[in-house]
Amino acid sequence: MGANEHDRLELQLARAEERFRTLVEQIPAIVYTFEVGGRWRYVSPYIQTMYGYTPSQWIQQPDLWLERVHPEDRERVIAQDDHSRTTGAPFRIEYRVRARDERVVWVREEATIIPDEHGNPSLFQGVIFDITARREAEAALEGLNAELERRVAERTAELEAANRDLVRAKEAAERASLAKGEFLSRASHELRTPMNAILGFGQLLESSSLSPNDRDSVGQIVKAGHRLLGLINDLLDLSRVEANRLSLSIEPVSVPEVVRESLDLVRPLAARRGVDIQVEHLDSPGHVLADRERLKQVLLNLLSNAIKFNRDTGGTVAVSGGVSGSDRGVIRVSDTGPGIPQEALEQLYVPFDRIGAASTPIGGKGLGLTMAKALTEAMGGRIDVDTQQGRGTTFLLTFPLPANVPAISDQAAEERPPKAPTQIQGRTILYIEDNMANLTLIKRILAYRPGIDLVSAMQGGLGVELARERAPSLVLLDLHLPDMSGEEAMRQLRDDPRTSEIPIIVTSAEATPGSIRRILANGANAYLTKPLDVHEVLEIVDAFLDRPGETATRPDPTEAVG
């Protein structure tokens, strides 16, 4: 190669190195070459921006590199350097450097080891990037995360504490509800016992020869007694609804049938007040999902109110049906009364808050609409009201529609008048009861059946012995006896072959559906709740004495309340 060619190549190489150096010096990072023996060959000018040292200052002081590494990171950096020198592995690490002005700079260093001709580590060629901004952002994010975690932990602790308080409050409310239900149940039982005497003897007096004034007085007593009994029943039902202990049988219910039965009960009241009753479109919805007797109870409440709070004469009550959407049936009860003031609507379902009570002579207990709302919602329905002052009020009952409607037999049972007793002469009835007023009442009632011999016992044990000795045709049994429970007395009667077939009619002030079902399942043939209805007692006694061995149950009484 000639001298000119050699000079030309040297010039090209110098220009290439110059261009490469210019390019390297424009990179915002420190680019370096370092001999494994401990001498810097090259350091790019950016070192002055990052560390505050010129390249010449850095190259002339080889120990500056390790001196400026942050003390807390120095051992880690030395270990990585030793590892790379020993194995030839790339040098990669993030650490802190103290700049010349003592600023702390976070850096990321990446270097490759270049071996010599013998394969031994010769040079480190690397790049050092300033990652301070990234590290500060990460630290800030970690701080935010820590603060967020702290706040979440505090909030979680607050929510857990609130939840514990809520659980304790719920448990306290449930205990209070159960205590209230137990109290009302006991109060109901205790109130029914004197009410049995009041209504029983009142009915007997009504059937006797009295002067017109005395008969009116007795009628007022009986009427007030029935009103008080209705209040006791409603309070007990309301407590069961609130405690979620109300027994319901949800099934497809024929709307036309239950409306007809309800109207049959309120027509006499409508006739006395000159109110016309109209019925239309009950085939739609036809059937709804509800408890038949409870739906009837709700309708009786609404119908009796619609009649009582109507116009004095010429008023109308309309009952109609319909559907809402594809899965809800609607029953409407409308009246042509004065309507309900808007300011009174908020108090419409408040117990004992009878709207307009101070300005109207219309009677009522103030629980009717409260019970109607509670029972409707317990059955999965809804009650709404639409009212216009001077034009009347409409109550709307909405219930789910059944998926399938059961077929109704053509031989549906028709109501038959009770058959007159034919074989009661010489029959014996044993009455096991410790309350003298109740004993006297039954004696007076059975006086209407002179062919019956009444034997009484005021203790359960004595009653069982008398049943074994006298073999009565029928046993009337109270549940609360001084020496044993009525259920135990009934068990002994059923376990003894001498008395196992004698019909047993339980008479008790315990009126809960669960108790009635239990007693009937344990061997009672019938169950009469106190206060006793004179006519019902006579009918059921006649039925068992005329057809011994049959089972009869008292119908679930449903009373319209205002």
DARA-V39631 format. One record per residue. N is the residue number from 1. RES is the residue in one letter. SS is DSSP state (A for helix, B for strand, O for the rest). OMEGA is omega in degrees with one decimal (999 if undefined). D_LAST is the distance of its C-alpha to the last C-alpha in Angstrom with 2 decimals. Layout:
[[N:RES:SS:OMEGA:D_LAST] [N:RES:SS:OMEGA:D_LAST]]
//
This chain:
[[1:M:O:-178.6:126.62] [2:G:O:-178.0:128.38] [3:A:A:-179.8:127.86] [4:N:A:179.3:126.16] [5:E:A:179.4:123.66] [6:H:A:178.8:122.91] [7:D:A:-179.7:122.37] [8:R:A:179.2:120.06] [9:L:A:178.1:117.89] [10:E:A:179.4:117.78] [11:L:A:178.7:116.63] [12:Q:A:179.0:113.87] [13:L:A:179.1:112.68] [14:A:A:178.6:112.70] [15:R:A:178.8:110.69] [16:A:A:178.4:108.17] [17:E:A:179.8:107.82] [18:E:A:178.2:107.36] [19:R:A:179.8:104.64] [20:F:A:179.7:102.89] [21:R:A:178.9:103.20] [22:T:A:179.6:101.81] [23:L:A:-178.9:98.85] [24:V:A:-176.2:98.19] [25:E:A:177.4:98.39] [26:Q:O:-179.6:95.66] [27:I:O:179.3:93.16] [28:P:O:179.2:90.60] [29:A:O:177.8:91.43] [30:I:B:175.7:94.38] [31:V:B:-174.8:96.68] [32:Y:B:168.7:99.36] [33:T:B:-174.0:102.14] [34:F:B:178.8:102.97] [35:E:B:-179.6:105.78] [36:V:O:-180.0:104.91] [37:G:O:174.1:107.77] [38:G:O:179.8:105.95] [39:R:O:177.9:107.04] [40:W:B:175.1:105.03] [41:R:B:-177.4:106.60] [42:Y:B:172.4:104.14] [43:V:B:-177.4:101.04] [44:S:O:-176.0:99.39] [45:P:O:-176.4:99.01] [46:Y:A:178.3:95.19] [47:I:A:179.2:95.78] [48:Q:A:177.2:96.37] [49:T:A:-175.2:92.95] [50:M:A:-171.4:91.17] [51:Y:A:-177.8:93.27] [52:G:O:177.3:95.37] [53:Y:O:173.8:98.68] [54:T:O:178.0:101.23] [55:P:A:-178.5:102.35] [56:S:A:177.5:105.77] [57:Q:A:-178.5:104.30] [58:W:A:-178.3:102.18] [59:I:A:-177.4:105.09] [60:Q:A:-179.3:107.47] [61:Q:O:-175.8:105.11] [62:P:O:-177.5:104.02] [63:D:O:-179.9:102.25] [64:L:A:-176.4:99.82] [65:W:A:-177.4:97.63] [66:L:A:179.8:96.72] [67:E:A:-174.9:96.85] [68:R:O:174.6:94.22] [69:V:B:-178.8:91.76] [70:H:O:-176.9:88.90] [71:P:O:-177.7:89.66] [72:E:O:-178.2:86.39] [73:D:O:-169.3:87.20] [74:R:A:-178.1:90.98] [75:E:A:-179.9:91.09] [76:R:A:-180.0:88.86] [77:V:A:178.8:91.09] [78:I:A:-179.9:94.28] [79:A:A:179.3:92.94] [80:Q:A:179.4:92.08] [81:D:A:178.4:95.54] [82:D:A:-179.6:97.30] [83:H:A:-179.3:95.36] [84:S:A:179.2:96.33] [85:R:A:-175.2:99.99] [86:T:A:-172.3:100.19] [87:T:A:-175.4:98.42] [88:G:O:-179.9:98.85] [89:A:O:178.1:95.09] [90:P:O:178.7:93.60] [91:F:B:-178.8:92.74] [92:R:B:-177.8:89.04] [93:I:B:173.1:87.11] [94:E:B:-178.6:84.85] [95:Y:B:-179.0:85.78] [96:R:B:178.1:86.12] [97:V:B:173.3:89.26] [98:R:B:-179.7:90.18] [99:A:O:-177.4:91.72] [100:R:O:178.0:94.69] [101:D:O:176.3:92.42] [102:E:O:170.2:90.34] [103:R:O:174.9:87.45] [104:V:B:-178.4:85.69] [105:V:B:173.3:85.83] [106:W:B:-179.4:84.06] [107:V:B:170.6:86.30] [108:R:B:-177.8:86.36] [109:E:B:176.7:89.88] [110:E:B:-177.7:90.96] [111:A:B:177.5:94.59] [112:T:B:178.8:96.76] [113:I:B:178.5:99.90] [114:I:B:179.6:103.04] [115:P:B:175.9:105.64] [116:D:O:-176.8:109.41] [117:E:O:178.5:111.97] [118:H:O:179.5:111.80] [119:G:O:179.0:108.03] [120:N:O:178.3:107.43] [121:P:B:-176.4:104.75] [122:S:B:-175.2:106.51] [123:L:B:166.0:104.10] [124:F:B:171.6:100.49] [125:Q:B:-172.9:99.30] [126:G:B:-179.9:95.83] [127:V:B:177.2:93.24] [128:I:B:-178.6:91.12] [129:F:B:173.9:87.88] [130:D:B:-179.5:85.93] [131:I:O:-178.0:82.37] [132:T:A:-177.9:81.32] [133:A:A:179.9:78.66] [134:R:A:180.0:77.15] [135:R:A:178.3:77.20] [136:E:A:177.4:75.64] [137:A:A:178.3:72.89] [138:E:A:178.2:72.34] [139:A:A:178.0:72.31] [140:A:A:179.1:69.85] [141:L:A:176.8:67.66] [142:E:A:177.3:67.95] [143:G:A:178.2:66.96] [144:L:A:178.7:63.96] [145:N:A:178.4:63.03] [146:A:A:178.4:63.48] [147:E:A:178.3:61.36] [148:L:A:178.3:58.72] [149:E:A:178.7:58.83] [150:R:A:-179.6:58.58] [151:R:A:177.3:55.57] [152:V:A:179.0:53.96] [153:A:A:178.4:54.68] [154:E:A:-179.2:53.20] [155:R:A:178.3:50.08] [156:T:A:178.0:49.82] [157:A:A:178.2:50.15] [158:E:A:-179.8:47.44] [159:L:A:178.3:45.12] [160:E:A:177.6:45.96] [161:A:A:178.5:45.27] [162:A:A:178.5:41.97] [163:N:A:176.6:41.13] [164:R:A:177.3:42.05] [165:D:A:-179.9:39.83] [166:L:A:178.7:37.01] [167:V:A:178.3:37.64] [168:R:A:178.9:37.70] [169:A:A:178.6:34.47] [170:K:A:179.7:32.86] [171:E:A:178.2:34.23] [172:A:A:178.8:33.04] [173:A:A:178.9:29.51] [174:E:A:177.1:29.64] [175:R:A:178.8:30.96] [176:A:A:179.0:28.27] [177:S:A:178.7:25.58] [178:L:A:178.9:27.33] [179:A:A:178.2:27.69] [180:K:A:178.5:24.02] [181:G:A:178.6:23.22] [182:E:A:178.8:25.91] [183:F:A:-179.0:24.70] [184:L:A:178.3:21.12] [185:S:A:179.1:22.69] [186:R:A:179.4:25.01] [187:A:A:178.1:22.47] [188:S:A:-179.9:20.28] [189:H:A:-177.4:23.48] [190:E:A:179.7:24.52] [191:L:A:-178.1:21.24] [192:R:A:-178.1:21.13] [193:T:A:175.8:24.61] [194:P:A:178.4:24.04] [195:M:A:177.1:20.71] [196:N:A:179.0:22.96] [197:A:A:-177.6:25.07] [198:I:A:-176.9:22.38] [199:L:A:-178.8:20.58] [200:G:A:179.8:23.90] [201:F:A:176.6:25.89] [202:G:A:178.4:23.08] [203:Q:A:177.8:23.11] [204:L:A:177.8:26.88] [205:L:A:178.8:26.98] [206:E:A:-177.7:24.87] [207:S:O:-178.2:27.58] [208:S:O:-179.7:30.38] [209:S:O:-178.7:32.11] [210:L:O:172.7:30.42] [211:S:O:-179.6:30.78] [212:P:A:-179.4:28.06] [213:N:A:-179.9:27.09] [214:D:A:178.7:27.10] [215:R:A:177.7:25.09] [216:D:A:179.2:22.40] [217:S:A:178.7:22.53] [218:V:A:178.4:22.29] [219:G:A:177.7:19.34] [220:Q:A:178.5:17.49] [221:I:A:-179.2:18.61] [222:V:A:179.4:17.52] [223:K:A:178.6:14.04] [224:A:A:178.2:13.73] [225:G:A:178.0:15.43] [226:H:A:177.6:13.10] [227:R:A:177.9:10.13] [228:L:A:177.8:12.63] [229:L:A:176.9:13.73] [230:G:A:177.9:10.46] [231:L:A:177.8:10.56] [232:I:A:179.4:14.20] [233:N:A:-178.2:13.78] [234:D:A:178.8:11.50] [235:L:A:179.1:13.99] [236:L:A:177.7:16.81] [237:D:A:-179.1:15.71] [238:L:A:178.4:15.25] [239:S:A:178.5:18.68] [240:R:A:178.3:20.18] [241:V:A:-178.2:19.13] [242:E:A:-180.0:20.61] [243:A:O:-179.1:23.67] [244:N:O:-178.8:24.07] [245:R:O:179.9:24.24] [246:L:O:-180.0:21.50] [247:S:O:-178.8:23.36] [248:L:O:174.9:22.87] [249:S:O:-176.7:24.96] [250:I:B:-177.1:25.28] [251:E:B:175.6:26.99] [252:P:B:-178.0:27.23] [253:V:B:178.9:24.27] [254:S:B:-179.9:24.70] [255:V:A:178.9:22.13] [256:P:A:-177.4:23.00] [257:E:A:-175.9:22.65] [258:V:A:175.9:19.28] [259:V:A:179.1:17.88] [260:R:A:179.4:19.65] [261:E:A:-179.9:18.34] [262:S:A:-179.4:14.68] [263:L:A:178.1:15.47] [264:D:A:-178.6:17.32] [265:L:A:-175.9:14.30] [266:V:A:-179.1:12.23] [267:R:A:177.3:15.45] [268:P:A:177.5:15.64] [269:L:A:179.2:12.42] [270:A:A:179.8:13.94] [271:A:A:179.8:17.25] [272:R:A:-177.7:16.27] [273:R:O:177.3:14.99] [274:G:O:-178.7:17.97] [275:V:O:179.0:16.36] [276:D:B:179.7:18.74] [277:I:B:179.7:17.90] [278:Q:B:-179.6:20.44] [279:V:B:-179.6:21.34] [280:E:B:171.6:24.13] [281:H:O:178.7:26.00] [282:L:O:175.9:24.31] [283:D:O:172.3:27.81] [284:S:O:21.2:27.66] [285:P:O:-178.3:26.76] [286:G:O:178.9:27.02] [287:H:B:172.2:26.30] [288:V:B:175.8:24.70] [289:L:B:-178.1:25.11] [290:A:B:169.9:22.04] [291:D:B:-170.6:21.02] [292:R:A:-175.4:20.27] [293:E:A:179.5:17.77] [294:R:A:175.3:15.92] [295:L:A:177.3:15.93] [296:K:A:178.4:14.57] [297:Q:A:178.7:11.69] [298:V:A:-179.7:11.02] [299:L:A:178.6:11.56] [300:L:A:176.8:9.27] [301:N:A:-176.9:6.26] [302:L:A:-179.0:8.13] [303:L:A:-179.4:9.33] [304:S:A:176.5:6.57] [305:N:A:-179.2:5.54] [306:A:A:178.4:9.35] [307:I:A:-175.2:9.99] [308:K:A:-176.9:8.12] [309:F:O:178.7:9.45] [310:N:O:174.3:12.74] [311:R:O:-177.2:16.04] [312:D:O:176.8:16.64] [313:T:O:176.3:19.13] [314:G:O:178.7:20.52] [315:G:O:-178.3:17.61] [316:T:B:170.1:17.56] [317:V:B:-178.3:15.40] [318:A:B:176.3:17.81] [319:V:B:-178.6:17.79] [320:S:B:-179.6:20.92] [321:G:B:178.6:22.74] [322:G:B:177.9:25.46] [323:V:B:177.0:27.35] [324:S:B:-175.3:27.88] [325:G:O:-177.7:31.38] [326:S:O:-172.3:33.02] [327:D:O:-178.6:30.74] [328:R:B:175.4:27.07] [329:G:B:-175.1:24.87] [330:V:B:172.4:22.03] [331:I:B:-178.2:19.07] [332:R:B:173.3:17.66] [333:V:B:-175.0:14.58] [334:S:B:175.1:15.46] [335:D:B:179.3:14.49] [336:T:O:-179.8:16.83] [337:G:O:-175.3:14.74] [338:P:O:-177.7:16.17] [339:G:O:-177.8:15.46] [340:I:O:178.4:14.73] [341:P:O:-178.5:17.71] [342:Q:A:-178.0:19.79] [343:E:A:-179.3:20.10] [344:A:A:-175.6:16.36] [345:L:A:-179.1:16.25] [346:E:A:-178.2:17.77] [347:Q:A:-170.3:14.96] [348:L:O:-175.0:12.23] [349:Y:O:178.9:11.96] [350:V:O:-178.4:13.05] [351:P:O:173.9:11.45] [352:F:O:178.0:10.30] [353:D:O:-177.5:11.24] [354:R:O:-178.0:8.76] [355:I:O:179.3:10.86] [356:G:O:-176.9:12.40] [357:A:A:-176.8:11.13] [358:A:A:-174.4:14.78] [359:S:A:-179.4:15.35] [360:T:O:177.9:12.62] [361:P:O:-175.2:12.17] [362:I:O:-178.5:8.62] [363:G:O:178.6:6.97] [364:G:O:-175.5:4.31] [365:K:O:179.9:6.11] [366:G:O:179.2:6.37] [367:L:O:-172.9:7.15] [368:G:A:-177.8:5.12] [369:L:A:175.7:7.68] [370:T:A:178.9:10.21] [371:M:A:-179.4:10.37] [372:A:A:179.8:10.51] [373:K:A:-177.5:13.32] [374:A:A:-178.8:15.03] [375:L:A:179.7:15.23] [376:T:A:-179.1:16.36] [377:E:A:177.9:18.99] [378:A:A:178.0:20.07] [379:M:O:179.6:20.89] [380:G:O:-179.8:22.97] [381:G:O:-178.2:20.75] [382:R:B:177.3:19.36] [383:I:B:179.1:16.37] [384:D:B:-179.5:17.28] [385:V:B:174.9:16.07] [386:D:B:-174.3:18.38] [387:T:B:174.5:17.66] [388:Q:B:-178.2:20.07] [389:Q:O:-180.0:19.65] [390:G:O:-176.3:20.36] [391:R:O:175.1:20.24] [392:G:B:-175.5:16.76] [393:T:B:175.4:15.00] [394:T:B:172.2:15.70] [395:F:B:-178.6:14.25] [396:L:B:174.6:17.14] [397:L:B:-178.9:17.30] [398:T:B:-179.4:20.90] [399:F:B:176.0:22.57] [400:P:B:174.6:26.28] [401:L:O:178.5:28.25] [402:P:O:176.7:30.20] [403:A:O:179.4:33.97] [404:N:O:178.5:34.61] [405:V:O:-179.2:32.60] [406:P:O:177.7:33.63] [407:A:O:-179.5:35.25] [408:I:O:-178.2:33.50] [409:S:O:177.1:35.85] [410:D:O:-178.7:36.72] [411:Q:O:178.8:36.51] [412:A:O:-177.0:32.81] [413:A:O:175.5:31.74] [414:E:O:178.5:30.41] [415:E:O:179.4:28.17] [416:R:O:176.5:30.54] [417:P:O:-179.0:29.97] [418:P:O:-179.5:30.98] [419:K:O:-180.0:34.67] [420:A:O:-179.0:35.80] [421:P:O:-178.6:37.70] [422:T:O:-173.3:41.44] [423:Q:O:-177.5:43.03] [424:I:O:178.4:41.36] [425:Q:O:175.6:44.28] [426:G:O:178.8:45.94] [427:R:B:179.6:43.39] [428:T:B:174.7:42.72] [429:I:B:176.0:39.49] [430:L:B:179.1:39.81] [431:Y:B:179.9:36.85] [432:I:B:-171.7:37.34] [433:E:O:-177.8:35.06] [434:D:O:-179.4:35.95] [435:N:O:-175.2:33.15] [436:M:A:179.8:34.45] [437:A:A:179.1:31.11] [438:N:A:176.0:30.17] [439:L:A:-179.7:33.68] [440:T:A:-179.9:33.44] [441:L:A:-179.9:30.10] [442:I:A:177.2:31.65] [443:K:A:-179.8:34.73] [444:R:A:179.8:32.79] [445:I:A:-177.7:30.87] [446:L:A:173.3:34.15] [447:A:O:176.1:35.79] [448:Y:O:175.6:34.37] [449:R:O:-172.4:36.81] [450:P:O:-179.6:40.06] [451:G:O:-175.9:42.14] [452:I:B:175.0:40.67] [453:D:B:-178.2:42.46] [454:L:B:175.5:40.11] [455:V:B:-177.2:41.81] [456:S:B:174.9:40.12] [457:A:B:-176.9:41.06] [458:M:O:175.7:39.61] [459:Q:O:-177.9:41.18] [460:G:A:-179.2:41.10] [461:G:A:178.7:44.89] [462:L:A:179.5:45.41] [463:G:A:178.3:42.80] [464:V:A:179.0:44.67] [465:E:A:178.6:47.97] [466:L:A:178.0:46.63] [467:A:A:179.3:45.35] [468:R:A:-177.6:48.87] [469:E:A:-170.7:50.55] [470:R:A:-178.0:48.37] [471:A:O:-176.9:47.20] [472:P:O:178.1:43.89] [473:S:O:-175.4:42.23] [474:L:B:176.1:38.91] [475:V:B:169.5:37.81] [476:L:B:-169.2:34.45] [477:L:B:172.0:34.33] [478:D:O:-177.4:32.33] [479:L:O:-175.5:32.50] [480:H:B:-177.8:33.20] [481:L:O:-173.8:36.54] [482:P:O:-174.4:39.05] [483:D:O:178.2:42.04] [484:M:O:177.5:40.61] [485:S:B:176.4:37.45] [486:G:A:178.7:36.08] [487:E:A:177.3:36.85] [488:E:A:177.6:40.46] [489:A:A:179.3:40.70] [490:M:A:178.4:39.40] [491:R:A:179.3:41.96] [492:Q:A:177.6:44.76] [493:L:A:-178.3:43.79] [494:R:A:-178.5:43.76] [495:D:A:-177.5:47.07] [496:D:O:-179.8:48.92] [497:P:O:-178.2:50.39] [498:R:O:-175.2:50.06] [499:T:O:-171.3:46.25] [500:S:O:-176.5:45.33] [501:E:O:-179.0:44.33] [502:I:O:176.8:42.21] [503:P:B:179.3:38.54] [504:I:B:175.0:36.30] [505:I:B:178.1:32.65] [506:V:B:174.7:31.05] [507:T:B:-174.6:28.55] [508:S:B:173.3:27.00] [509:A:O:175.9:24.16] [510:E:O:-169.3:24.84] [511:A:O:-178.5:21.98] [512:T:O:-179.9:22.76] [513:P:A:180.0:23.66] [514:G:A:178.7:26.98] [515:S:A:-179.1:27.97] [516:I:A:179.3:27.16] [517:R:A:-178.7:29.25] [518:R:A:-178.2:32.03] [519:I:A:179.2:32.31] [520:L:A:179.2:32.42] [521:A:A:-177.3:34.99] [522:N:O:172.6:37.08] [523:G:O:178.2:37.61] [524:A:O:178.0:34.70] [525:N:O:179.4:34.25] [526:A:B:-176.5:30.60] [527:Y:B:177.5:27.89] [528:L:B:179.2:25.50] [529:T:B:175.2:22.99] [530:K:O:1.7:22.56] [531:P:O:-178.3:21.03] [532:L:O:172.7:22.89] [533:D:O:-173.5:21.85] [534:V:A:-176.8:24.88] [535:H:A:179.9:25.09] [536:E:A:177.5:24.75] [537:V:A:-179.2:27.47] [538:L:A:-179.2:29.75] [539:E:A:-175.9:29.28] [540:I:A:175.2:30.11] [541:V:A:177.8:32.98] [542:D:A:-176.8:34.34] [543:A:A:-177.0:34.21] [544:F:A:178.8:36.19] [545:L:A:179.9:38.64] [546:D:A:-178.7:39.35] [547:R:O:-175.9:39.53] [548:P:O:176.5:40.36] [549:G:O:179.0:40.38] [550:E:O:178.3:37.48] [551:T:O:177.8:34.58] [552:A:O:177.5:30.98] [553:T:O:179.7:27.74] [554:R:O:177.2:24.42] [555:P:O:177.3:21.89] [556:D:O:-175.9:19.24] [557:P:O:177.0:16.14] [558:T:O:-174.3:13.12] [559:E:O:175.0:9.91] [560:A:O:179.4:6.85] [561:V:O:-178.3:3.74] [562:G:O:999:0.00]]
//
